[in-house]
């Protein structure tokens, strides 16, 4: 199943109506077919603006949230990006069209393997996917121009803040429960960090260690 022209127009209209207005973000989301990242029972709902279950008890975020997070990240073509929480690989694939290089990590080996298969099918060559504890970031590849976290922590993890380049931006959900989370943008300066609250969200929790699946 792929999106026809009318469906594509409706998909993009839905994104714009939720506040995704950045042209580069919209173009990238038009080019990456979400249907490639959803399997099984929920495939028929793939173009609706809703999160959907994937393997390992995780979810693929709703398209408008993917768009808003991507837009808030302000990725430029020369940027090196770290994504914590590969999940289905959908967010990383979109970022691959906007950045020079994308490193993505997930605690579930199965998710990383399945995402790599989709990246290969799409002939995306600028994503490197790892199975790792994302709460520690990827120190051997740091610093990063941009960091995006697709799971909620109580506070921005210290190791990720440390791996953000001066002038860099990190976008992530923070909150102490599933019910109360905020999407924030962190900008690193020479003297510290600026924090900007963007909107309320709901994400799966950021968990330390590797998954068992």
C-alpha positions as CSV (number, residue, x, y, z in Angstrom):
1,X,0.0,0.0,0.0
2,X,1.4,3.4,-0.9
3,X,-0.1,6.9,-0.8
4,X,-1.9,8.1,-3.9
5,X,-1.8,11.8,-4.9
6,X,-5.1,12.7,-3.1
7,X,-4.0,10.8,0.0
8,X,-0.6,12.6,0.0
9,X,-2.4,16.0,-0.2
10,X,-4.6,15.1,2.7
11,X,-1.6,13.8,4.7
12,X,0.3,17.1,4.1
13,X,-2.7,19.2,4.9
14,X,-3.2,17.4,8.2
15,X,0.5,18.1,9.0
16,X,0.1,21.8,8.2
17,X,-3.1,22.0,10.2
18,X,-1.2,20.8,13.3
19,X,1.5,23.4,12.9
20,X,4.1,21.7,10.7
21,X,4.9,24.5,8.3
22,X,8.6,24.2,7.5
23,X,9.0,23.4,3.8
24,X,12.1,21.1,4.2
25,X,10.3,19.1,6.8
26,X,7.1,18.7,4.8
27,X,9.1,17.7,1.7
28,X,11.0,15.0,3.6
29,X,7.8,13.7,5.1
30,X,6.2,13.6,1.6
31,X,9.2,11.5,0.3
32,X,9.3,9.0,3.1
33,X,6.3,6.6,3.0
34,X,5.2,5.8,6.5
35,X,3.6,2.6,5.2
36,X,7.1,1.0,5.0
37,X,7.5,1.3,8.7
38,X,4.2,-0.3,10.0
39,X,3.4,-4.0,9.7
40,X,0.4,-6.1,10.6
41,X,-3.1,-5.2,11.8
42,X,-2.5,-1.4,11.9
43,X,-1.1,-1.0,8.4
44,X,-4.5,0.2,7.1
45,X,-4.3,3.2,9.5
46,X,-0.8,4.2,8.5
47,X,-1.8,7.5,7.0
48,X,-3.9,8.7,9.9
49,X,-2.4,11.1,12.4
50,X,-2.1,8.7,15.3
51,X,0.6,6.7,17.0
52,X,0.6,3.0,16.1
53,X,2.0,-0.1,18.0
54,X,5.2,-1.7,16.6
55,X,7.3,-4.6,17.9
56,X,8.8,-4.8,21.4
57,X,5.9,-2.8,23.0
58,X,7.0,0.4,21.4
59,X,5.1,2.8,19.1
60,X,5.6,4.8,15.9
61,X,4.8,8.4,16.7
62,X,1.9,10.2,15.0
63,X,3.1,12.0,11.9
64,X,2.3,15.5,13.2
65,X,4.5,14.9,16.3
66,X,7.3,13.6,14.0
67,X,6.9,16.7,11.9
68,X,6.8,19.1,14.9
69,X,9.9,17.5,16.4
70,X,11.8,17.6,13.1
71,X,10.8,21.2,12.5
72,X,11.9,22.2,16.1
73,X,15.3,20.5,15.6
74,X,16.1,23.0,12.7
75,X,18.4,20.5,10.9
76,X,20.8,21.9,8.3
77,X,22.4,19.9,5.5
78,X,25.8,19.8,7.2
79,X,24.5,18.6,10.6
80,X,25.4,15.4,12.3
81,X,22.4,14.1,14.2
82,X,21.9,11.6,17.0
83,X,18.5,10.0,17.5
84,X,17.8,8.1,20.7
85,X,15.0,5.6,20.1
86,X,15.2,4.2,16.6
87,X,11.8,2.5,17.0
88,X,10.4,1.8,13.5
89,X,13.1,3.9,11.8
90,X,10.6,6.4,10.4
91,X,12.0,9.5,12.2
92,X,15.6,8.6,11.2
93,X,14.6,8.2,7.6
94,X,13.1,11.6,7.5
95,X,16.1,13.1,9.2
96,X,18.4,11.4,6.6
97,X,17.0,13.7,3.9
98,X,17.8,16.8,6.0
99,X,21.1,16.1,7.6
100,X,24.6,15.0,6.5
101,X,24.7,12.0,8.9
102,X,22.3,10.4,11.2
103,X,23.3,8.1,14.1
104,X,20.3,6.2,15.7
105,X,20.3,4.0,18.7
106,X,17.7,1.7,20.3
107,X,17.8,-0.7,23.2
108,X,15.9,-3.4,21.1
109,X,18.1,-5.4,18.7
110,X,15.0,-6.5,16.8
111,X,13.9,-2.9,16.1
112,X,17.3,-1.9,14.9
113,X,17.5,-4.9,12.6
114,X,14.1,-4.2,11.1
115,X,14.8,-0.5,10.7
116,X,18.1,-1.3,8.9
117,X,16.2,-3.5,6.4
118,X,13.9,-0.6,5.5
119,X,16.9,1.8,5.2
120,X,18.6,-0.6,2.9
121,X,15.4,-1.0,0.8
122,X,15.2,2.8,0.5
123,X,18.9,2.9,-0.4
124,X,19.5,5.3,2.5
125,X,23.3,5.4,3.1
126,X,23.8,8.2,5.6
127,X,22.1,6.4,8.6
128,X,24.1,4.3,11.1
129,X,21.9,2.3,13.4
130,X,23.2,0.7,16.7
131,X,21.8,-1.4,19.5
132,X,22.8,0.5,22.6
133,X,21.5,2.1,25.8
134,X,20.5,5.5,24.3
135,X,20.4,7.2,27.7
136,X,24.2,7.3,27.5
137,X,24.2,8.7,24.0
138,X,27.0,7.8,21.6
139,X,30.2,9.3,23.1
140,X,32.5,7.9,20.4
141,X,30.7,9.9,17.7
142,X,30.2,13.1,19.8
143,X,29.7,16.0,19.6
144,X,26.5,16.2,17.7
145,X,24.9,19.3,16.0
146,X,21.5,18.0,16.8
147,X,20.0,15.4,19.2
148,X,16.4,14.1,19.1
149,X,15.0,11.8,21.8
150,X,11.8,9.8,21.0
151,X,11.2,8.6,24.6
152,X,10.4,10.6,27.7
153,X,12.9,11.1,30.6
154,X,12.2,13.0,33.8
155,X,15.0,15.4,32.8
156,X,17.3,15.8,29.8
157,X,19.9,13.1,30.4
158,X,23.3,14.5,31.4
159,X,25.3,12.4,28.9
160,X,23.2,13.7,26.0
161,X,23.6,17.3,27.1
162,X,27.4,16.8,27.3
163,X,27.4,15.4,23.7
164,X,25.6,18.4,22.2
165,X,27.9,20.8,20.3
166,X,28.1,24.5,21.4
167,X,25.3,26.0,19.3
168,X,23.6,22.6,19.0
169,X,19.9,21.8,19.6
170,X,18.2,18.9,21.3
171,X,14.5,18.2,21.1
172,X,13.0,15.7,23.6
173,X,9.9,14.9,25.7
174,X,10.3,15.3,29.5
175,X,7.9,14.4,32.3
176,X,7.5,12.3,35.4
177,X,4.6,10.2,34.2
178,X,2.8,9.0,31.0
179,X,0.1,11.6,31.6
180,X,2.2,14.8,32.0
181,X,5.0,15.3,29.5
182,X,6.3,18.4,27.7
183,X,8.2,18.5,24.4
184,X,11.1,20.8,25.0
185,X,13.9,22.3,22.9
186,X,17.4,22.7,24.5
187,X,19.9,25.0,22.9
188,X,23.5,24.8,24.1
189,X,25.5,28.0,24.5
190,X,29.0,28.8,25.6
191,X,27.8,29.5,29.1
192,X,25.0,26.9,29.5
193,X,21.7,25.7,28.2
194,X,18.4,27.4,27.2
195,X,15.2,25.4,27.6
196,X,12.0,26.2,25.7
197,X,8.7,24.3,26.2
198,X,7.0,23.6,23.0
199,X,3.8,21.6,23.7
200,X,2.3,18.7,25.7
201,X,3.0,15.2,24.4
202,X,2.8,11.5,25.4
203,X,5.7,9.2,24.7
204,X,6.9,5.8,26.0
205,X,9.5,6.2,28.8
206,X,13.2,6.3,28.2
207,X,14.6,3.2,29.8
208,X,18.2,2.4,30.7
209,X,19.8,-0.9,29.6
210,X,19.2,-3.1,26.6
211,X,15.8,-4.7,25.8
212,X,15.2,-8.4,25.9
213,X,13.6,-8.7,22.5
